[in-house]
């Protein structure tokens, strides 16, 4: 039985001097034999989360467990062993060695474990047969299609029979014919004794999943009518990184838009005055809030759905 769990997991890093927190207090449990999708647009943290699960990246806080093993606490030999035998990774760019034949690429993790000669080749050939690529075992990557390269990469991830298999955008480079076979294969891999986690922006994988984690908020259309929000000085309307379904218009007072910096400080991006709006990108495009909104003095704002915001803008006098 294999179970993957994350508890209060947060991953934070610096990008261009700003604090980026793609994973914020994530709780997740994927049961034995299940396939989980990490779904979201580019930049939402899918690969970052996979890297933490593979113990390539250390999270800021929280824990990751594979069964009784706390991955986030592994060090030294235990960490090396986990990376070798505890997790198999299917990289987005395949990461196959061009000079090696397909079976040799699959055998590489076995060689790293000290398995040599006939035993390693037989295991590699069996895995290529499992992914329906046994007849291409003697071909090098340059002679294989995108779908075939992906199958070799999947076979390599299975070489040491890891209980956790992670796949990063496995359909990104495939046409619709190649995608069909890879999708079926990924579903088959999620069987008793193994957990499969797939990072993707491809909605076609949704019917295959037992568990879906949406890492980027989707554009939403709130149906709530306009309302008024009264804020005291220094009160936070929303935080950087929050999801959002409302647009705001300042009626009185002011709103300071502030972005957290990697050095612990913050940058004031703008001070929004009466009549101006803010916060439209999160609900319109389905992205997290890129800054925090803080009241400057006693402030009143109008809260609008995207539909009502668009009606308001359409009714505004046009500049000529």
C-alpha positions in Angstrom: 0.0 0.0 0.0 1.3 3.4 -0.9 0.0 6.8 0.2 1.2 10.3 -0.5 0.3 13.1 1.8 1.3 16.7 2.2 0.5 18.7 5.3 0.5 22.5 5.5 3.0 22.6 2.7 4.4 26.0 1.7 7.0 26.7 -1.0 8.3 30.2 -1.3 11.2 31.7 -3.3 12.5 34.9 -4.7 12.0 36.0 -8.3 13.2 39.3 -9.6 13.4 40.5 -6.0 9.8 39.7 -5.2 8.5 36.9 -3.0 6.7 34.2 -4.9 4.6 31.6 -3.0 3.2 29.2 -5.6 2.3 26.6 -3.0 0.6 28.0 0.1 -0.4 25.7 3.0 -1.3 22.8 0.8 -3.0 19.7 2.3 -3.2 16.7 0.0 -3.8 13.0 0.3 -3.5 10.6 -2.6 -4.4 7.0 -1.8 -2.9 3.7 -3.0 -3.4 3.0 -6.7 -4.6 6.5 -7.4 -3.7 9.0 -10.1 -3.7 12.7 -9.0 -3.5 15.7 -11.4 -1.8 18.9 -10.5 -3.8 21.2 -12.8 -3.0 24.7 -13.7 -1.4 27.3 -16.1 2.3 27.7 -16.6 4.0 29.3 -13.6 1.4 28.2 -11.0 3.8 25.9 -9.2 3.1 22.4 -10.7 6.8 21.6 -11.4 7.8 23.2 -8.1 5.5 20.9 -6.2 6.7 17.8 -8.1 10.3 18.8 -7.4 9.5 18.9 -3.6 7.8 15.5 -3.8 10.9 14.2 -5.5 13.1 15.8 -2.8 14.9 17.8 -5.4 13.6 21.0 -3.8 13.2 21.7 -0.1 9.8 23.4 0.9 9.7 26.4 3.1 7.5 24.7 5.6 5.2 21.8 6.0 5.7 18.1 5.4 5.6 15.5 2.6 5.1 11.8 3.5 5.3 8.7 1.2 3.8 6.1 3.5 5.8 6.4 6.8 8.7 8.2 5.2 8.9 11.9 5.8 10.5 13.0 2.6 11.1 16.6 3.8 13.4 15.3 6.6 15.6 12.9 4.5 19.3 13.6 4.5 22.5 11.9 3.3 22.2 8.2 2.3 18.5 8.0 3.1 17.9 11.0 0.7 20.0 9.4 -2.0 18.2 6.1 -1.7 14.8 7.8 -1.9 15.7 9.5 -5.1 17.0 6.3 -6.6 14.3 3.8 -5.6 11.5 5.7 -3.9 10.4 8.0 -6.7 10.4 7.7 -10.5 10.3 10.9 -12.6 9.1 11.5 -16.1 10.6 14.8 -17.2 8.8 17.2 -19.5 11.8 17.3 -21.8 12.3 13.5 -21.6 16.0 13.9 -20.6 17.1 10.9 -22.6 20.8 10.4 -23.5 21.0 10.8 -27.3 23.9 8.4 -27.7 22.2 5.5 -25.9 19.7 3.1 -27.3 16.2 3.0 -25.8 16.9 0.0 -23.6 20.1 1.6 -22.4 18.3 4.8 -21.4 15.8 2.6 -19.4 18.6 0.7 -17.8 20.4 3.7 -16.5 18.7 3.8 -13.1 19.5 0.1 -12.7 23.2 0.7 -13.5 23.2 3.4 -10.8 22.0 0.7 -8.4 24.7 -1.7 -9.4 22.6 -3.9 -11.6 24.7 -4.9 -14.6 24.8 -7.1 -17.7 22.0 -9.4 -18.6 19.9 -8.7 -15.6 19.7 -5.0 -16.3 19.0 -5.5 -20.0 16.3 -8.0 -19.4 14.6 -5.7 -16.9 14.8 -2.8 -19.4 13.4 -4.9 -22.2 10.5 -6.0 -20.0 9.7 -2.4 -19.2 9.8 -1.4 -22.9 7.4 -4.3 -23.6 5.2 -3.0 -20.8 4.9 0.4 -22.6 4.5 -1.3 -26.0 7.9 -0.2 -27.3 9.8 -3.5 -27.2 10.3 -3.4 -31.0 12.2 0.0 -30.7 14.5 -1.1 -27.9 17.6 -0.8 -30.2 16.8 2.7 -31.5 18.3 5.9 -30.3 16.2 8.9 -29.3 16.7 10.7 -32.6 15.0 7.8 -34.4 11.9 7.9 -32.1 8.7 9.9 -32.3 7.6 12.2 -29.5 5.1 9.6 -28.2 7.8 6.9 -28.3 10.3 9.2 -26.4 7.7 9.7 -23.7 7.1 6.0 -23.4 10.9 5.4 -23.0 10.9 8.1 -20.3 8.0 6.4 -18.5 9.7 3.0 -18.7 12.9 4.5 -17.2 10.8 6.0 -14.3 9.6 2.5 -13.6 13.1 0.9 -13.7 13.4 0.6 -9.9 9.7 -0.1 -9.3 9.3 3.1 -7.3 6.0 3.4 -5.3 5.7 7.1 -6.4 5.8 8.1 -10.1 5.8 11.8 -11.0 5.2 13.0 -14.5 5.7 16.7 -15.6 3.5 17.7 -18.5 3.6 14.3 -20.2 1.4 15.3 -23.1 3.1 18.7 -23.8 5.0 17.6 -26.9 2.5 15.1 -28.3 -0.1 15.2 -31.1 -3.6 13.9 -30.4 -2.8 10.4 -31.8 0.3 10.0 -29.5 -1.6 11.5 -26.5 -4.1 8.7 -26.6 -1.6 5.9 -25.9 0.3 7.9 -23.2 -3.0 8.7 -21.4 -4.0 5.1 -21.3 -0.5 4.1 -20.0 -0.5 6.7 -17.2 -3.9 5.4 -16.0 -2.6 1.8 -16.0 0.4 2.8 -14.0 -1.8 3.9 -11.1 -2.3 0.5 -9.6 -2.1 -1.1 -6.1 1.3 -0.4 -4.6 1.9 2.8 -6.6 0.7 6.4 -6.7 1.0 8.5 -9.8 1.1 12.3 -9.8 0.8 14.2 -13.1 1.4 17.9 -13.5 -0.4 19.3 -16.5 -2.4 22.1 -18.0 -4.2 19.6 -20.3 -7.9 19.3 -19.4 -8.0 16.1 -21.4 -6.5 14.2 -18.5 -9.4 15.1 -16.1 -11.4 11.9 -16.8 -8.5 9.8 -15.8 -7.9 11.3 -12.4 -8.9 10.0 -9.0 -7.9 13.4 -7.5 -7.5 16.8 -9.0 -5.6 19.7 -7.4 -6.2 23.0 -9.1 -3.0 25.1 -8.4 -4.1 28.2 -10.3 -7.5 29.7 -9.7 -9.9 29.6 -12.6 -11.5 32.7 -13.9 -14.8 33.0 -12.1 -18.1 34.8 -12.5 -19.6 35.8 -9.2 -23.3 36.3 -9.2 -23.4 38.3 -6.0 -24.8 41.8 -6.4 -22.6 44.9 -5.8 -21.9 45.6 -2.1 -20.1 48.1 0.0 -17.0 47.3 2.1 -15.9 49.7 4.9 -12.3 49.4 6.0 -10.4 51.0 8.8 -6.9 52.4 8.5 -4.4 49.7 7.8 -7.0 47.0 7.3 -6.2 44.4 4.6 -8.8 43.9 1.9 -6.9 41.0 0.3 -3.4 39.5 0.5 -0.9 38.9 -2.2 -1.4 35.3 -3.5 -5.1 35.1 -2.6 -7.6 34.0 -5.2 -10.3 36.5 -6.0 -13.7 36.7 -7.7 -14.4 40.5 -7.1 -13.3 43.8 -8.6 -13.2 46.9 -6.3 -13.8 50.6 -6.9 -12.7 53.1 -4.3 -15.6 55.3 -3.1 -13.8 57.2 -0.4 -10.3 57.1 1.2 -7.6 55.2 -0.6 -6.2 51.7 -1.1 -2.4 51.1 -1.1 -1.3 48.2 -3.4 1.8 46.6 -1.9 4.0 43.7 -3.1 6.2 41.7 -0.7 9.9 41.7 -1.5 12.4 38.9 -1.0 14.4 40.9 1.6 11.4 41.1 3.9 10.3 44.6 2.8 7.5 45.6 0.6 7.1 47.8 -2.5 4.2 50.2 -2.8 2.9 49.8 -6.4 0.1 52.3 -6.4 -2.3 54.3 -4.2 -5.8 53.9 -5.6 -8.0 57.0 -5.1 -11.8 57.5 -5.3 -13.3 56.6 -8.7 -10.5 54.3 -9.7 -10.8 50.5 -9.7 -8.3 47.6 -8.8 -8.2 43.9 -8.4 -9.6 43.0 -11.8 -6.9 40.6 -13.0 -7.6 37.8 -10.5 -11.2 37.2 -11.4 -10.9 38.1 -15.1 -7.9 35.9 -15.9 -8.0 33.4 -13.1 -4.6 34.3 -11.5 -3.7 34.9 -7.8 -3.7 38.4 -6.4 -0.3 39.9 -7.4 -0.3 42.4 -4.5 -2.0 43.1 -1.2 -4.6 45.8 -0.9 -4.4 47.9 2.3 -6.7 50.8 3.4 -5.0 54.2 3.8 -7.2 55.8 6.4 -10.9 55.1 6.7 -11.8 53.8 3.3 -15.0 52.6 1.5 -14.9 50.4 -1.6 -17.5 49.0 -3.8 -17.3 45.3 -4.5 -18.4 44.2 -7.9 -18.7 40.9 -9.9 -16.9 40.8 -13.2 -20.2 41.1 -15.0 -21.2 44.2 -13.0 -17.7 45.7 -13.4 -17.9 45.3 -17.2 -21.3 47.0 -17.2 -19.9 49.8 -15.2 -17.0 50.3 -17.6 -19.3 50.2 -20.6 -21.5 52.9 -19.1 -18.5 55.2 -18.4 -18.1 58.2 -20.7 -15.5 57.5 -23.4 -12.6 59.8 -23.9 -12.4 61.5 -27.3 
